[in-house]
Amino acid sequence: MKIGKATDVTVKQRIMLHLSRFPGYYPGDDYTIPFDLTQDGIASVVGITRAHVSIDLKKLIELDYVVGWQAHLKGSRTKRFVYALQPKGTIEAAAIRDEVEKAGMTVDALLDMKRCDPETKWRSLSHNDRETFGKACILRAPIPRNDLPPTRTGVIPTDYNGMTQIPRETADLFLSKADRGSLRRWHSWAADYWLDKGERSERLFHLIKSGRNLEANWLAMRMKADILFSPSDDLLESLSMIRPESGLERSMAWLCAEAAIGCRDLKKAREMAEKLRRLESPEHMTVMSQI
């Protein structure tokens, strides 16, 4: 067994490394088993399908590395199959861990984004997997993990329902390692992703961040009803970031003013009212009266 980089660690070895983080569970333990030891829990960390996990677990059981049994999860009334390392598997997992650490990696960075240092995670990822992680981190709302490409050198954490689950702080730290071109590319991907899902406020945010300014201007104009009748701090923040295109300066200032009034941000509303005055827009007095 020679491990020099993340891609050298096989799926079976990743499963064993994951199980090694949960010592002290044995057949007969019935009511205190964590979700992490189910097939779904293992799949979410190792980054493969539940069916793939089932195949590899069967092979590990045949090698006497892993044992499986039915037990209740914490807080659950139903039983599920759960898995833990046998003594032989514990020894093998320790040897794998030693090889991983000799290669300059950590098990946490290799397995789980939520538990790792972002700098270490960034260095451990292949180019393609950095692209996938970047897309996952750039999103502000969870999406199905299956909507992103599979990864070989890292795992995107998910919740019980298979939705991406990356803490905002962790995501921001990871994104801080990326260059400006990568960030714009990932935002552009996210803008197109939300177009297909019909989430216009998310699409607007990512259009702005990707530099697709003209599209952002026109989308904001089409969202006039949302802005007037359901203003939000999020929409106001997006409108404040847009650079108005030629000919749309008055309309964009007015929309931003209305969103600010709806959000009770009078400082921003007055700023936009002053801009309308300089642009000689008749909406200036209307906005001032609302303020």
N, C-alpha and C positions, 0 to 999 in steps of 0.2 A: 504494500500500500504506500504509494508516493503521492502526496498532495502538494502541489505548487501554487495553484490558483483556485478560485472558487468553482470553476467549471469542472475541476478534477473530482469534486465531491459528488458522489452518485446520489440518486434519490433515496436508496435504501440507507445510505450513510446519514443523510439529512434526517430521515425518520428516526434513526437511532439517536442522533444528537439531540433531536427534539425531545424524545422520550427520556433521555438522560437528565433533562432539566426537571423531571418530576419523579424523584426517587421516593421510595417508601410506600408505593401502592402495589398490592398483591391480590391474587384471586382470593376472594372471601371478603375483601373490602366492598361494601355494597352501597353506602349512602353518601360518601364524601368524595366521589370521583369528579374531578374538574372536566369541563367540556373539552379542554385541550387534548385529552386522551382518547376521544372518540375519533372515528374515521373522518368526520367533518372537521373536527378541530385540527387533526394532523394535516389534512388537505389544505386548510386555510394558511397554515404556517409554511408548509413545504412547497406550496404553490402548484399543486397538481390536482387532478380531479379526484373525487371520492372513489370512483371505480379504479383508478390507478393506484390509490392508496391501498385498496382492498387486495389487489394483486401482489403488491410488494410486501404487505403485512403477512400474507399467506406464506411467501417465501422465507421471510424472517422467522416466522413461527416454525417452519420446517427445519430451520437451522438451529433451533433452540435459543435464538437471540431474543425473541419476543413471546409473550404470553397474552392471550385474550380471554375475556370472560364478560358475562352480562352483569351490569350493575346500574344502580340509580345514580344519576348525576346530582350534584348539589342543587337542592331546591326542586327536583323533578320527581314526579310520581311514577314515571314510566322507566323501563329498563332499556339500556342500549349497550351494544358491544363496546368495551373499552380495552386499552392495551397498555402494557408496561414492559420494561426490560427484564429478562431473566438474568441470573448472575453472569452467565456466559456473555450475554449481550451488554451488560454493564462494563465488563472488561474490554470488550471490543469497542464500545462507544468511547471509553477513556482513551484508547489508542488512537481513535479517529480524531478526538479532540486535541491530542498532543500534536498530531500531524498538521491539523488546521492552524494551531497556534505557532508551530515552527515556521509555517508559511507566511506568518505575519498577519493572520486574520483572527477574528474572534467568532465564537459560535453565535453570539447574539447578532453580530453584523451579518453573518452568513444566513441566518434563519429569519429574523423578525425585525422589520423596520422600526416597530414601536419600542424595541428594547435596545437599539444600537445607537452609537454615536454617528451623526449624519456624515461627518468627515470620513469616518471609516467605511460607512456604507457606500459613499460616493466612489471611493477608491476601489472598492471590491466589485463594482458592477462592470459588466461589459458595456460597450457602446450602445448596443441595441437595448439592453435592459435599462440603461440610463434614460433613454428616450421614453420607455414605458413608465418608469418611476417619475420622470418629469411630468408626464401627462397626468398621472394620478395625483401628484402633489399640487399641480396648478389648479385643479378643480376645487371649487369651494363647497360643493355638495357631493355626497356619496353617489356612486354609480355601481351597477353590477360589475364585479371583477371580470366577468367574461367579456365585457365590452372593451377590455384592454388586451393587448397581445400577451401571450404567456412569457414568463421570464425563466431564465436558467440560472442566473447568478444572484438572485435575491428574491424575496417574497414580499408582495404587497399585502399588508394585513387586511383582513375582512371580518365582518361581524357574522353572527349566526346565519343570517339570510344571504350571505355571499356578497354583501355590499362593501365597497372599499371603506376602510376605517383608519385614516391617518390623522393623528392629532395635528391641529393647525400649526402649533409651535414646531413640531417635527418637520412638517412639510416646508415651512418657511426656512428652516435651517438648511434643509436639503437644497432648496431652490437657490439659496445664497451661494452655492458652489457652482451654479451654472452661469454661462456667459449670456450676454444680452440676446444674441441671435437665437440661442436655444430657448430662452424664455418666450420670445416672440413667436417662435415656431410652435411651442406647446400651447400658448394662448390661442393661436390661430386654429389649431386642431380642436381645442375646447369650444371655440365659437361655432365651428361647424358641427361638432357633436350636439350642442344644445339646439342648433337649428332643427335637426332631425327630431329632437324631443319636444320642440315647441316651447322651450323655456326662454322667453325673450329677455328677461332681465339678466339671466346668466350669460346669454349670448352677447348682450350689449357690453357687459363688463369685459368679456374676453376679446371682443372686437377692438375695444379701446386699447387694452393692454398689448394686443398684437400689432398695433399700428395701422389697422384697417379703418382709418378715420372716416372716410366717406361713407362706408357701410354703416358705421356707428351713428353718424349724423342722420342718415335716412331711417335707420331702425328707431332711433329716439323719436323722430317725427311720427312714425307709425304707432308708437306707444303712447301717443298723446292722452288717450282715454285712461290708460293705466296710471299715468303720471298725475292726471287731474283728479281722478276719483279714488285711487289707491296709492297715494304717495308713500314712500318709505325712505328711511335713511340710506338704504342700499342704493336705491334709484337716484337719490340726490347725490350721493358720492360719485356714481357713474357719470351723471350729467355734468358734474363739476370738473370731471377729467377730460371731457370731450373738447377738442379744438374745433370750433365752428367752421364749416366750409364757407367759402365765399357765397353770399346771398342768403345764408341761413343764420347770420349773426343775431338778428332780432328774434327770430323764432326760437333759437336755442337759448338765448338769454331769458326769454319769457317763460319757456318750459322749466328752466332751472329755478326761476323766481317762484313759479307756482308750486314746484316740488318743495322748495324751502319753506314757503308759507304753510303748506300742508304738514310739514314736519316741525313746525314752530321754530325753525331756525331763522330768526329775524335778522341776524347779522348777515347771513348769506343772502336773504331776500333783499335787504337794502343794497348790498353789493351789486346784485343783478338789476335792481331798480335804477341805480346810478349808471350802470352800463346801458340800460335802455334809454336813459335820458341822453347820454352821449351819442347814441345811435339815432336820436331824434324819433324814437318810437312812441306812438300814441299810447302804448300799453304802460308807459312809465307811470302815469297818474293812476291807472287802474291798480297797479301793483302797490303803489304807495298808499292808496286808500285801503287796500286789504291789510297792509302792515299796520 
